[in-house]
Amino acid sequence: MSDEMTARDVANLAEKMVIGLPQTVMSLLLHLSLNGDDVVDADPAVAEHLNSVEAAVSYLGSQFQMEFETAAAPLSDDLSAAAQTLNATLLQIHGQLANEVSGAAADSTRTIATHVENTLAPQIATFLGALFTQVVTCERASAKLAQDVDSGALAQIDSLSRQIGFIAVNAAVEAARVGDAGRGFSVIAAEIKALSDKSRIAVEQMRQAVA
């Protein structure tokens, strides 16, 4: 990592790594629901989805803390705990998905979808909230802020991330069905993607507010 990266640069990278994961997992579950064991050979996107989750696990496991501390300061207790908790959940979900794809699954796709809704989505919201709170604290301490941060942008990040969970629970219902109902799942997955995009816009609005 370049020493020129700021805390906000690291935070934006971390946000990019994790914000779309609920959509990624739900999309993979859709493929599994509709195609069963043939999904691995039928859709190369499966490997890409698994790699995205694995990359996030690897990043949060070591690289994130190193980059943030190099750019800014040691992680706060809240941020450290949020990162560790999120990483543990991602590691568990990655293992569940790998088992599903290999046909050695002990959990159904609906069970994993519920895990995404009840655990992963809220933990992403908690992680991002703690992350950007510390970024603001670091910037204020180093006198980089010319004005107060728009707290509404931070609240929007948290709100949008939590909405991912509400949409995911609907997606879980659709995941349990096949055939024509799968099209409804696709619509829900698209809504999840739209929320991810809005979250990135919120981050950009916050960056502009402190420029």
VOTI-881420 format. One record per residue (C-alpha): z, y, x. Coordinates in pm, 1 decimal. Layout:
# residues N
[atom [Z, Y, X]];
...
# end
This chain:
# residues 211
[atom [0.0, 0.0, 0.0]];
[atom [-77.6, 348.3, 123.0]];
[atom [220.7, 570.8, 203.6]];
[atom [40.1, 844.6, 11.0]];
[atom [102.4, 674.7, -322.5]];
[atom [354.2, 858.4, -537.1]];
[atom [612.9, 709.8, -768.9]];
[atom [388.2, 801.7, -1059.3]];
[atom [92.9, 621.4, -897.8]];
[atom [303.0, 306.5, -866.9]];
[atom [427.3, 343.4, -1223.6]];
[atom [75.6, 382.5, -1359.1]];
[atom [-34.3, 70.3, -1170.6]];
[atom [260.6, -126.4, -1307.8]];
[atom [184.2, -0.2, -1658.4]];
[atom [-175.3, -112.9, -1622.1]];
[atom [-61.5, -457.2, -1507.8]];
[atom [171.0, -527.8, -1800.5]];
[atom [69.5, -324.8, -2105.4]];
[atom [-222.2, -548.2, -2203.5]];
[atom [-44.1, -880.9, -2151.7]];
[atom [46.5, -941.6, -2519.0]];
[atom [-320.9, -903.4, -2608.5]];
[atom [-422.6, -1129.8, -2320.0]];
[atom [-183.5, -1405.4, -2423.8]];
[atom [-273.2, -1379.3, -2791.1]];
[atom [-644.6, -1393.4, -2710.9]];
[atom [-590.3, -1709.9, -2509.8]];
[atom [-392.0, -1863.3, -2793.8]];
[atom [-679.2, -1785.3, -3027.5]];
[atom [-919.2, -1973.6, -2799.3]];
[atom [-681.4, -2268.0, -2790.4]];
[atom [-637.0, -2271.0, -3169.0]];
[atom [-1008.7, -2265.2, -3237.3]];
[atom [-1137.0, -2487.5, -2957.6]];
[atom [-853.3, -2723.0, -2869.8]];
[atom [-887.9, -2922.7, -2550.4]];
[atom [-1250.3, -2816.2, -2508.3]];
[atom [-1150.4, -2456.5, -2442.7]];
[atom [-1131.8, -2486.7, -2063.2]];
[atom [-1494.9, -2591.2, -2024.8]];
[atom [-1621.0, -2388.2, -2319.5]];
[atom [-1480.9, -2047.8, -2229.2]];
[atom [-1441.0, -1919.7, -1871.3]];
[atom [-1226.1, -1635.6, -2008.2]];
[atom [-936.6, -1883.0, -2026.0]];
[atom [-897.0, -1887.1, -1648.2]];
[atom [-923.0, -1508.8, -1641.7]];
[atom [-645.4, -1473.9, -1898.7]];
[atom [-419.2, -1711.7, -1708.7]];
[atom [-490.3, -1527.4, -1384.2]];
[atom [-392.6, -1196.9, -1546.5]];
[atom [-50.7, -1332.9, -1639.8]];
[atom [-10.0, -1493.3, -1297.9]];
[atom [-105.9, -1166.6, -1125.0]];
[atom [159.1, -978.4, -1322.5]];
[atom [420.2, -1238.3, -1226.7]];
[atom [327.0, -1203.9, -860.5]];
[atom [324.5, -824.5, -874.6]];
[atom [661.1, -787.2, -1045.2]];
[atom [812.6, -1056.2, -827.2]];
[atom [786.6, -861.1, -502.9]];
[atom [513.4, -603.0, -466.9]];
[atom [629.0, -363.8, -738.6]];
[atom [976.0, -306.5, -594.8]];
[atom [840.5, -265.5, -242.1]];
[atom [580.1, -12.2, -351.1]];
[atom [817.7, 187.9, -565.7]];
[atom [1085.0, 206.9, -298.9]];
[atom [826.6, 310.1, -38.8]];
[atom [691.4, 583.7, -264.0]];
[atom [1015.2, 706.2, -415.0]];
[atom [1358.6, 546.9, -409.2]];
[atom [1544.3, 219.9, -474.4]];
[atom [1512.7, 90.9, -826.3]];
[atom [1779.0, 204.4, -1069.0]];
[atom [2000.1, -66.3, -1214.5]];
[atom [1820.9, -38.8, -1548.4]];
[atom [1474.6, -62.9, -1393.9]];
[atom [1568.5, -348.1, -1162.2]];
[atom [1715.8, -549.1, -1449.1]];
[atom [1416.7, -477.4, -1673.8]];
[atom [1169.1, -582.9, -1404.8]];
[atom [1354.6, -906.8, -1330.0]];
[atom [1391.6, -997.1, -1697.2]];
[atom [1026.7, -925.7, -1772.7]];
[atom [911.9, -1125.0, -1473.2]];
[atom [1120.4, -1425.4, -1577.0]];
[atom [967.2, -1417.0, -1924.7]];
[atom [615.1, -1386.2, -1785.8]];
[atom [678.7, -1680.8, -1554.4]];
[atom [793.0, -1891.5, -1850.4]];
[atom [496.3, -1791.3, -2066.0]];
[atom [253.9, -1860.0, -1781.3]];
[atom [395.0, -2211.2, -1751.1]];
[atom [365.2, -2266.7, -2125.9]];
[atom [4.4, -2146.2, -2125.7]];
[atom [-88.4, -2359.9, -1826.0]];
[atom [53.1, -2664.2, -2005.2]];
[atom [-138.1, -2577.0, -2322.9]];
[atom [-465.1, -2548.6, -2133.7]];
[atom [-407.8, -2873.9, -1944.9]];
[atom [-324.0, -3059.4, -2264.1]];
[atom [29.2, -3135.6, -2146.9]];
[atom [193.2, -2882.2, -2375.6]];
[atom [533.3, -2932.9, -2528.5]];
[atom [508.8, -2605.4, -2723.6]];
[atom [260.4, -2515.2, -2995.0]];
[atom [46.2, -2204.3, -2976.3]];
[atom [248.3, -2059.1, -3260.7]];
[atom [571.7, -2110.0, -3065.6]];
[atom [425.1, -1921.0, -2771.3]];
[atom [295.0, -1647.0, -3000.3]];
[atom [643.7, -1603.8, -3145.1]];
[atom [779.4, -1582.6, -2790.7]];
[atom [532.0, -1304.1, -2719.2]];
[atom [634.5, -1111.9, -3029.7]];
[atom [1010.7, -1159.6, -3005.6]];
[atom [1057.3, -1142.2, -2629.2]];
[atom [759.8, -1028.2, -2423.2]];
[atom [655.5, -718.8, -2620.1]];
[atom [1008.8, -570.0, -2641.2]];
[atom [1067.3, -640.8, -2271.6]];
[atom [746.9, -460.0, -2176.6]];
[atom [867.1, -161.5, -2379.3]];
[atom [1206.2, -169.9, -2204.9]];
[atom [1047.1, -200.0, -1860.9]];
[atom [807.8, 90.6, -1916.7]];
[atom [1082.6, 307.9, -2059.4]];
[atom [1308.8, 245.6, -1757.8]];
[atom [1017.5, 286.2, -1516.7]];
[atom [897.4, 624.6, -1635.2]];
[atom [1253.4, 749.7, -1681.3]];
[atom [1315.7, 686.0, -1311.4]];
[atom [982.9, 840.5, -1215.7]];
[atom [1081.6, 1160.8, -1395.4]];
[atom [1423.3, 1153.9, -1228.8]];
[atom [1264.2, 1116.8, -885.2]];
[atom [1019.2, 1397.9, -946.7]];
[atom [1288.1, 1631.6, -1069.9]];
[atom [1506.2, 1551.7, -769.5]];
[atom [1223.5, 1634.4, -529.9]];
[atom [1138.8, 1958.9, -714.7]];
[atom [789.8, 1836.3, -802.9]];
[atom [821.0, 1934.7, -1167.9]];
[atom [710.7, 2282.6, -1263.8]];
[atom [829.8, 2229.4, -1619.7]];
[atom [1022.3, 1982.7, -1830.1]];
[atom [853.5, 1654.3, -1905.8]];
[atom [728.4, 1612.4, -2258.1]];
[atom [983.6, 1359.6, -2378.1]];
[atom [758.7, 1282.2, -2672.3]];
[atom [511.0, 1112.6, -2438.3]];
[atom [780.9, 880.5, -2307.2]];
[atom [889.5, 800.8, -2660.0]];
[atom [528.8, 728.5, -2752.5]];
[atom [496.6, 473.6, -2471.7]];
[atom [802.5, 291.1, -2599.4]];
[atom [689.8, 311.7, -2962.3]];
[atom [339.7, 185.4, -2893.1]];
[atom [467.2, -104.0, -2686.0]];
[atom [700.5, -207.5, -2965.1]];
[atom [416.4, -191.5, -3215.0]];
[atom [244.2, -458.2, -3005.9]];
[atom [520.6, -691.6, -3117.6]];
[atom [471.4, -619.9, -3486.5]];
[atom [99.6, -686.3, -3463.0]];
[atom [160.9, -998.6, -3255.5]];
[atom [367.8, -1155.5, -3531.4]];
[atom [69.3, -1125.2, -3765.7]];
[atom [-150.0, -1270.6, -3494.7]];
[atom [86.3, -1567.9, -3467.1]];
[atom [29.1, -1648.2, -3832.8]];
[atom [-346.8, -1635.0, -3786.4]];
[atom [-321.3, -1847.6, -3470.6]];
[atom [-186.1, -2134.8, -3676.7]];
[atom [-509.5, -2150.5, -3870.5]];
[atom [-860.7, -2244.1, -3771.9]];
[atom [-1208.8, -2190.7, -3900.4]];
[atom [-1276.9, -1873.7, -4094.2]];
[atom [-918.6, -1757.2, -4050.6]];
[atom [-985.2, -1725.7, -3678.5]];
[atom [-1191.0, -1417.3, -3745.0]];
[atom [-882.9, -1246.3, -3881.2]];
[atom [-703.3, -1330.9, -3558.3]];
[atom [-980.2, -1159.6, -3364.2]];
[atom [-932.6, -843.2, -3567.9]];
[atom [-561.6, -846.2, -3492.5]];
[atom [-631.4, -897.2, -3120.8]];
[atom [-857.9, -592.0, -3133.9]];
[atom [-574.2, -390.5, -3286.5]];
[atom [-348.2, -496.8, -3000.9]];
[atom [-611.3, -376.5, -2754.0]];
[atom [-630.6, -42.2, -2935.3]];
[atom [-254.7, 0.7, -2900.9]];
[atom [-278.7, -70.6, -2529.5]];
[atom [-543.4, 198.2, -2496.8]];
[atom [-325.6, 446.9, -2682.2]];
[atom [-39.3, 368.5, -2447.8]];
[atom [-252.9, 452.6, -2146.2]];
[atom [-353.0, 780.0, -2312.9]];
[atom [14.8, 859.0, -2362.3]];
[atom [75.6, 807.0, -1991.7]];
[atom [-209.5, 1043.8, -1909.0]];
[atom [-67.8, 1305.3, -2144.6]];
[atom [262.2, 1281.0, -1962.0]];
[atom [88.7, 1324.0, -1627.9]];
[atom [-80.5, 1640.0, -1754.4]];
[atom [251.2, 1771.7, -1886.2]];
[atom [408.5, 1758.9, -1540.5]];
[atom [102.7, 1872.7, -1342.5]];
# end
